[in-house]
Amino acid sequence: MSIAIVDVIRAKRDGLELSPEQIDFAIDAYTKGLVADEQISALLMAIYFQGMQPAELARWTTAMIDSGKRSDLSSLPKPTVDKHSTGGVGDKVTLPLAPLVAACGAIVPQLSGRGLGHTGGTLDKLEAIPGWRAALSTEEYLRQLHEVGAVVCAAGDDLAPADRKLYALRDVTGTVESIPLIASSIMSKKIAEGAAGLVLDVKVGSGAFMKDVDRARTLAETMVEIGGAAGVHTVALLTAMDRPLGRAVGNALEVAESLEVLAGGGPADVVELTVLLAREMLALAGLSDVDPAIALWDGRAMDVWRAMIAAQGGDPAAALPVAGEIQIVPAPASGTLTGLDAYAVGVAAWRLGAGRARKEDPVSAVAGVLLRAEIGDEVKAGQPLLELHTDDPDRLPAAMAALDGAVSIDGPEVPLPLVVDRVG
Amino acid sequence: MSIAIVDVIRAKRDGLELSPEQIDFAIDAYTKGLVADEQISALLMAIYFQGMQPAELARWTTAMIDSGKRSDLSSLPKPTVDKHSTGGVGDKVTLPLAPLVAACGAIVPQLSGRGLGHTGGTLDKLEAIPGWRAALSTEEYLRQLHEVGAVVCAAGDDLAPADRKLYALRDVTGTVESIPLIASSIMSKKIAEGAAGLVLDVKVGSGAFMKDVDRARTLAETMVEIGGAAGVHTVALLTAMDRPLGRAVGNALEVAESLEVLAGGGPADVVELTVLLAREMLALAGLSDVDPAIALWDGRAMDVWRAMIAAQGGDPAAALPVAGEIQIVPAPASGTLTGLDAYAVGVAAWRLGAGRARKEDPVSAVAGVLLRAEIGDEVKAGQPLLELHTDDPDRLPAAMAALDGAVSIDGPEVPLPLVVDRVG
């Protein structure tokens, strides 16, 4: 029996559960350009309002995976496990985490993305390293997984192409903010990547896509369920994004902070989250007896980092680029620093040049914001609180404007705990 | 300030009231092709779920009117008033009604449409009359209103073009069944037509677009409110469409029945509804002291009919075409005829050739269904109950199949009263 897309739209609009055949038809025909954008956008808006049942969502995700190729990593000699963050301000954790987990005996095959808006992208950060390249051939990718144990690189065109097309459509039709659509978008790519285990870092707070804990938990539960249905062991942590993670926000600035962590130092929250996520990943890989903290202190994670960067053309010993202009933002009053709004800092870094408004925009490696104090610190009026880094001084006023009201001294804010919850 | 359509979509999605500027922008930019179909279909689906507030809907309707030209009929020498039916099976009331109201002293400027699916269109019916043409120039139209007092003709391209474009989009995106969108679609065209008063015949029952009384009442109230906001005096009757109206369903068959009514005869329900609607129209025109029933009996309505048909090239004295093939459907049992499903009869007539599945399909003038008994009549098993008229005997089996289960003898059905409610 042939399926008419208008009947699929009507069924979802009326709150019915779509059949596997209807889902497969919609995704396949849309990927091939056989149904119109205006029909799929109506379907997406109906999904926004009616949601999807677990079985529907599992099938929808599978159909998106099947629009491209699912990698087979079963020939690798060690267990594979990956991490995905829903995106935050200063979230550079992938950089120390991937080599750390590889140093502890698992393989980390991470296909990653670029930043958009106020959140940074892992590839943008790594591209601040002279010579490093994001694009690998399949052969290079598999060889690096064998030889180094960790890859962070750009996804190929055959990774869930339906998701790319759907995401572009959602972006212009007001259908981004739907939990089943967000969950299936993330999970289709992560499942297609082929890792056997997956740890999700679902960010919560002003700087995150999910501003409140309940929605973040629902997203986490939805993704864990999709992973389970697809045979990928999935665990999620809900972590704080009411303030930036660590002290560095911006591409080269975050690489530098990641190197501190790999050298056994770095801000406590970045170290703690990196080690926590590493433990979760190692547990999924059957390596719960390995303590990742040791591999940070003894330099093994740094060794894997150097090999990982070098394998992708980067010079791990090269100096990172630095900004031509640094403006200091002083503390507005004396007291305890109780709030430093993650979203405001993210927008400031974006306006300084660290982020992009459209996919095709370039980003600055050097731009960003450096925190000179952390939440809970005592500060004195006038002491340096933030550094704004940029090569383009004309960008400073807009960045300053973004920070208006972002700093709170002796305020009523209660910061989120670093780890808010765990699902899985 | 410039408006981004994605913000308009998101606002409606989130249940906010759109501003006049947002509404004007969306309709104007869409009509001009400056925003994409996939964005407007997402907006329409959001409207499906979130509805529209009265002020929004009034503005939305005005914006659709302003996408084209609103006729100015103020130079006409008598009050103008029109009727619109939401469509039913056997609903030929416009044919006797327009000349009747004109005979009573008002002017009836009706821009009408063609049938789609199981409901017939007034223009299709009139085209069964040899020589009659639906298309008039603006000059011909105005001259006929002056000289005859009634026109039923096709709408020009400049009548609410936004509605034409939106309706085509709704049809393929599952967004037809939204009361504000239905109401604004109907009312934009009727208000643009320029009549000072408007009587709406909102059909209820299986053969109508609105199957249940509550939704039909909501639609009626919504349209009356839109009319009021636009300065058009509007009244709505909710009328029965659980069974066909009258005994004739099909183009030439309905013209013939209309002629019986204009000659002072015809089925009681058609006569009663025609007179009731005429009274409502005359009241809006300030002519409540005129009794339209008299103008049916004394032949004045027939005189206007003849002038109206002749003015559009039709020969009011010409014989109507008749079908080459007539098949009798006998009563399946003896007893009281308690049900004759309007939808089933409409589909049967459509399958016999009276209706079209797509806008561009031709229709047969002669095809249709003639009822040989009415609800409440006593029938004997085997007596002729229906006549199926067609020029194409191959169509008879599918028409018979549509009628399966449509006839109920001594059943539990309680027919709707002819007039279910009045709003206004």
Interface residues (C-beta under 8 A of the other chain):
Chain A: V6 I9 R10 R13 A36 D37 E38 Q39 I40 S41 A42 L43 L44 M45 A46 Y48 F49 L169 D171 V172 T173 G174 T175
Chain B: V6 I9 R10 R13 A36 D37 E38 Q39 I40 S41 A42 L43 L44 M45 A46 Y48 F49 L169 D171 V172 T173 G174 T175
